Amino acid sequence: MKYCSTRGGVHGWDFRDVLFSGYAPDGGMFMPASIPKLNPETLRCWSGLSYSKLVVEVASIFIPSQLIPREDLKVLVHSALSGFTVPDVIRTVHLKDGLSILELFHGDSLAFKDLAMTCTVRFLDYFLQKEKHRATVLVGTSGDTGGSAIQSAKGLSGLDVVVVYPRGRVTPVQEKQMITCLGDNVHVFAADGSSDEIDQPLRHLFADQELLSGMEQDEAHKPLPELEVVVPTGGAGNIAAGFIVKKMGLPLKLVAMVNANDIVHRTVTSGDFTMAANVTQTLAPAIDIQDPYNMERVFWLLLERDYALVKNIMEEFQHSHKYTLLENHHKLLSYTLSSGTVDDEGILETMRGCWEENQYVLCPHTAVAVWHHYHCPHDPAVKRCYLATASPAKFQATIKRAGLNFDLPEAVKTLDKLPSRYENLERTSDWCKDWEEKLRMAIQSISSARKNRMAYYS
């Protein structure tokens, strides 16, 4: 398996290259050069596997055994997923009227990001230990990714993690999960801006190849049943993953549900891939995103890997913050992906309704998805599930505003008692350049300390 950029400037990279690279050098995003097709028999066989075993099977398709032997892969995956609080890592809850919720938040940071991040960090550490190198992982977060990266990487001898989050735009629990981790390899910055604005200096840093090198781095004949998956959507990462597994042969129907930051919904319904003037702060802050960067991957898959076309779309979008899909491309997208948008009152209404019917508390992001259940009746013959991307414990103010109560896990209660550490990225007249320079200096300073085998924080 080799990897390429969505914009056509990079081909033939292996999994290890991509793992350590972030964005592709041409500004695009990495994708598998070919999407393997799975036959129905394989998919039926996999349906009986535990989550951990399924991850091993899927990962082994995209990670050649020459890079990580299968036995090592099994150990890495099972180690990564061993700390989740439910026996099979994830859990499906079946509620009234066919409402099935897939809980993805039983890891350390109480969010779905733990599922991928714990494995990613183990893969990074595997190569670093093997090659006797160190690396710095740079993370921009809208709320959950940062906490997950920190929890996954804390204490690992070969990794530093630098996290930038939008101050005032994450919940207190999300913030405390980041700033109360005082490990010497954890470095947190609070930026006076939105997650989209944070992405701008980070893109510049990932494009700096000199800096990157300095960071070290009888059933068999029946058709498979279709499954409709409803996803609360911000950066469109889960949607892009859904497109990949559709290409691999899984009969999925995808629904992207967004909050007031509705660029994905407008793109699907009208072809209008245009940023709003500002990111709207909503009750579902982790998906307060106007630059859904994984749509680049969706376009690449949808347009049959037309590198030049994807490059033109994304460069125009990044330059002018707007793009109108051609009519045939819009039809193709709307045929493949459904969408909807939910305002704050709809979020609260859904949280209250689900509690009244099921005595089940939704986090506000999950409520964005579950709103679809109450407003879009579906064919009972088609199975449908809703992704629960975070624990309600991370959104106490919204739960209170909905008039609900929730017993907090002990790990969340103790966050208030822990000391914290972070650095501010203040808003200035040239904030993007200033943030980029401050992060660059921090990364270089961390790298220098590690090369001299010194602690970073005295």
Secondary structure, 3 states (H helix, E strand, C coil): CCEEECCCCCCCECHHHHHCCCCCCCCCCEEECCCCCCCHHHHHHHCCCCHHHHHHHHHHHHCCCCCCCHHHHHHHHHHHCCCCCCCCCCEEEECHHHCEEEECCCCCCCECHHHHHHHHHHHHHHHHHHHCCCEEEEEECCCCHHHHHHHHHCCCCCEEEEEEEECCCCCHHHHHHHHCCCCCCEEEEEECCCHHHHHHHHHHHHHCHHHHHHCCCCCCCCCCCCEEEEEECCCCHHHHHHHHHHHHCCCEEEEEEECCCCHHHHHHHHCEEECCCCCCCCCCHHHCCCCCCCHHHHHHHHCCCCHHHHHHHHHHHHHHCEEECCHHHHHHHHHHEEEEECCHHHHHHHHHHHHHHHCCCCCHHHHHHHHHHHHCCCCCCCEEEEEECECHHHCHHHHHHCCCCCCCCHHHHHHHHCCCCCEEECCCCCHHHHHHHHHHHHHHHHHHHHHCCCCCCC
